[in-house]
Amino acid sequence: MIPPISHLFARHLLKGPHTVKAPEPSPDGLAELADEFAAQARGRLGRSLAIREVDAGSCNGCELELHAVNNPVYDLERFGIKFVASPRHADVLLVTGPVTHNMVEALRRTWEATPAPKWVVALGDCGRDGGCFAGSYAVAGGVSAVLPVDLHIPGCPPAPQDILAGLLALLRHVEGK
Amino acid sequence: MLGHVSLLDFLSVGRQVAGHKPWPRFQLDLPGWRAFEDRLSAADWVLMAEWAEPGEVHALFRDDENGDIAVVSHPCVNQRFVGLGKRRPGAIRMERAIHDLYGLAPQGLADQRAWLDHGRWQVKHPLGSPRTYEDGPHRYRFREALGDGLHQIPVGPVHAGIIEPGHFRFHAQGETVVRLEERLGYVHKGVEGVVQGKSLAEAMRVVGRVSGDSTVAYALATAHAAEAALAVEVPPRARYLRALMAELERIANHLGDIGAICNDAAFVIMLSHLSVLREKVLRANATCFGHRLLMDRIVPGGVAADLEPPCRAALGKMLHEVGKDFRRAMALYEETPSLLDRTTGTGIVTGALVHRFGAGGFVGRASSRGHDARKTPGYPPYDDLDFTIPVRAEGDVHSRVLIRAEEVRESLRLIEQILTHMPTGAIAVEVPVGAGEGIGIVEGFRGEIVVSLKLSEAGKVVRLHPHDPSWFQWPLLEAAIEGNIVADFPIINKSFNCSYSGHDL
């Protein structure tokens, strides 16, 4: 009997990969980026970016789309962008959610554990200003209420294409092109 | 004297609150509430949710004998109430949360530690009678396990993957977990406070973001509650479209999670394969309804987006393909011994525990508790549709995977029926502005979601409580890991996939 895994392999050989073409880097994102780090970053990072994701209070909608960015259709890793397990391995903190008071310290300590040069990307509408949770007794606000934010990727949640475009903008910025 | 008394018979001694729909609400005074708590030791009454408002606690119960459902309310005396946690252990964390948020103290509860309140809000009892608090963060006293060679492993709140934050404290002996204790509340956003005083439409937006992966189910439960409170009859086509969205959400979540479970056993191809299928479903969501996760598509009175005929055909074709590919993937799962070796016999939850906590969803159904809100109490259009609820008894990771796989197949069959029998007509009706109180009970992909809603004359939210099925599943995770090795925690945790955000509120 043919093992089931060979069916999958055969289909992929015949039909080609699921992966879609890369989007253009987001022009808004590029404009929004501060360029103070550009010079020192170019030499150190090359064409790779390690991202540590921190959920600081999100509803998990943004996390679902971040998972999608890693699926074979969008395949973020082909651009040299990789999600890592520890902030100590990271160049970028990607923060979602309105930052809850219960997460402020954890978020700040994650940032402190990240070696410089480092960037902070706020993802989603809640990450900008707290979104529909702004003003709650339990919410400190957007990511910028706690950390300096370099780039914001809007959406509720942002679609994978938008996340890709935003991160490519960051990558291009880091490369200093 | 201990003759058989049904839930409604028992509650008839209390004062029935007028206008609570579609199930009655009874207020019990102190002796009544005490008698009720006492009665719980013998009665087959399932706790479905417990919540509060200033000065009053509410609990939703179902009588398993006859399916009757009722809200039991107790206006507290001196900000205290007799806790139900002794009789229904699932209530313990909810009562701790009630104390944190409303300042109502559960009496007789062994565990009096704060739960959602970490001492970081600068306010105590924010939804009861708030007072400022500036003493700094609480020190949480984890329960200790003592013995030779025992060590602790603290994990979180920030985890290694792209997941939500929470803290896990393991006591381990070598590789074996002796005790796991969870500490949650990190993503507490104060949902109940945020929606207070908001219009129904504004509140819908927030409720759709209580737990992003269950946005359809939460919106549906809230819509049901509002429609019950305001006596709105939803057009049949809207009912079918809602069910379509709910099943799409169920399929998408199960696909992603089955893949992720296998990924935690380092069998990556399942995740790759299934996340492509998930992506197909999400793209169809975006094309047909305008949002990948279907956020804000369900509104009180109906739905916000109709299914156009070309979309209907494309959706049917896409799901047929997904069904075929899913069969291939599950064949791969079931014929890979190294993978089955990781999932079989791992993270067992006993049926007794599932029943004691009243845990629903695939966690319950994998451990012989076959409850599903689509059947009991049931809601349209599911009474017109043919589907079965899969149940298994082993209670391990493997059976949770198989239950979810079976649910994907059932949902695909359901969608076929929905697309075939979709009625024509309006997709929404106007919802009047007015006062009312209602409950919505909906089966999300994790289990039973309950929303309790009270509206003022001006149509503003007086009280809205969304209850996540994870409340009854999180405690079982602590039991499931016992005696397993630390390295199996990720796969066991993923096989539960409880919501942090839905639980933390």
HADDOCK unambig.tbl for C-alpha pairs under 7 A between the chains (distance, minus, plus):
assign (segid A and resid 4 and name CA) (segid B and resid 328 and name CA) 6.66 0.50 0.50
assign (segid A and resid 4 and name CA) (segid B and resid 331 and name CA) 6.17 0.50 0.50
assign (segid A and resid 4 and name CA) (segid B and resid 332 and name CA) 5.00 0.50 0.50
assign (segid A and resid 5 and name CA) (segid B and resid 332 and name CA) 5.89 0.50 0.50
assign (segid A and resid 53 and name CA) (segid B and resid 162 and name CA) 6.02 0.50 0.50
assign (segid A and resid 54 and name CA) (segid B and resid 158 and name CA) 6.71 0.50 0.50
assign (segid A and resid 55 and name CA) (segid B and resid 164 and name CA) 5.62 0.50 0.50
assign (segid A and resid 55 and name CA) (segid B and resid 165 and name CA) 6.35 0.50 0.50
assign (segid A and resid 56 and name CA) (segid B and resid 187 and name CA) 6.87 0.50 0.50
assign (segid A and resid 57 and name CA) (segid B and resid 187 and name CA) 4.31 0.50 0.50
assign (segid A and resid 59 and name CA) (segid B and resid 209 and name CA) 5.61 0.50 0.50
assign (segid A and resid 59 and name CA) (segid B and resid 210 and name CA) 5.81 0.50 0.50
assign (segid A and resid 59 and name CA) (segid B and resid 211 and name CA) 4.89 0.50 0.50
assign (segid A and resid 59 and name CA) (segid B and resid 212 and name CA) 5.02 0.50 0.50
assign (segid A and resid 59 and name CA) (segid B and resid 501 and name CA) 5.41 0.50 0.50
assign (segid A and resid 60 and name CA) (segid B and resid 164 and name CA) 6.82 0.50 0.50
assign (segid A and resid 60 and name CA) (segid B and resid 211 and name CA) 6.28 0.50 0.50
assign (segid A and resid 60 and name CA) (segid B and resid 212 and name CA) 5.14 0.50 0.50
assign (segid A and resid 60 and name CA) (segid B and resid 213 and name CA) 6.68 0.50 0.50
assign (segid A and resid 61 and name CA) (segid B and resid 212 and name CA) 4.21 0.50 0.50
assign (segid A and resid 61 and name CA) (segid B and resid 213 and name CA) 6.06 0.50 0.50
assign (segid A and resid 63 and name CA) (segid B and resid 162 and name CA) 6.36 0.50 0.50
assign (segid A and resid 63 and name CA) (segid B and resid 163 and name CA) 6.73 0.50 0.50
assign (segid A and resid 71 and name CA) (segid B and resid 272 and name CA) 6.25 0.50 0.50
assign (segid A and resid 71 and name CA) (segid B and resid 275 and name CA) 6.03 0.50 0.50
assign (segid A and resid 71 and name CA) (segid B and resid 276 and name CA) 6.79 0.50 0.50
assign (segid A and resid 72 and name CA) (segid B and resid 272 and name CA) 6.15 0.50 0.50
assign (segid A and resid 72 and name CA) (segid B and resid 276 and name CA) 6.63 0.50 0.50
assign (segid A and resid 73 and name CA) (segid B and resid 276 and name CA) 6.59 0.50 0.50
assign (segid A and resid 85 and name CA) (segid B and resid 160 and name CA) 4.31 0.50 0.50
assign (segid A and resid 85 and name CA) (segid B and resid 161 and name CA) 5.99 0.50 0.50
assign (segid A and resid 86 and name CA) (segid B and resid 160 and name CA) 6.41 0.50 0.50
assign (segid A and resid 100 and name CA) (segid B and resid 187 and name CA) 6.09 0.50 0.50
assign (segid A and resid 100 and name CA) (segid B and resid 188 and name CA) 6.68 0.50 0.50
assign (segid A and resid 100 and name CA) (segid B and resid 189 and name CA) 6.14 0.50 0.50
assign (segid A and resid 101 and name CA) (segid B and resid 120 and name CA) 5.88 0.50 0.50
assign (segid A and resid 101 and name CA) (segid B and resid 121 and name CA) 6.14 0.50 0.50
assign (segid A and resid 102 and name CA) (segid B and resid 118 and name CA) 6.49 0.50 0.50
assign (segid A and resid 102 and name CA) (segid B and resid 120 and name CA) 6.00 0.50 0.50
assign (segid A and resid 102 and name CA) (segid B and resid 186 and name CA) 4.95 0.50 0.50
assign (segid A and resid 102 and name CA) (segid B and resid 187 and name CA) 6.85 0.50 0.50
assign (segid A and resid 103 and name CA) (segid B and resid 186 and name CA) 5.72 0.50 0.50
assign (segid A and resid 132 and name CA) (segid B and resid 206 and name CA) 6.21 0.50 0.50
assign (segid A and resid 133 and name CA) (segid B and resid 189 and name CA) 6.77 0.50 0.50
assign (segid A and resid 133 and name CA) (segid B and resid 194 and name CA) 6.46 0.50 0.50
assign (segid A and resid 136 and name CA) (segid B and resid 189 and name CA) 6.89 0.50 0.50
assign (segid A and resid 136 and name CA) (segid B and resid 190 and name CA) 6.12 0.50 0.50
assign (segid A and resid 136 and name CA) (segid B and resid 193 and name CA) 6.96 0.50 0.50
assign (segid A and resid 136 and name CA) (segid B and resid 194 and name CA) 5.87 0.50 0.50
assign (segid A and resid 137 and name CA) (segid B and resid 121 and name CA) 6.39 0.50 0.50
assign (segid A and resid 137 and name CA) (segid B and resid 190 and name CA) 6.79 0.50 0.50
assign (segid A and resid 138 and name CA) (segid B and resid 121 and name CA) 5.68 0.50 0.50
assign (segid A and resid 138 and name CA) (segid B and resid 188 and name CA) 6.60 0.50 0.50
assign (segid A and resid 138 and name CA) (segid B and resid 189 and name CA) 5.23 0.50 0.50
assign (segid A and resid 138 and name CA) (segid B and resid 190 and name CA) 5.62 0.50 0.50
assign (segid A and resid 139 and name CA) (segid B and resid 189 and name CA) 5.90 0.50 0.50
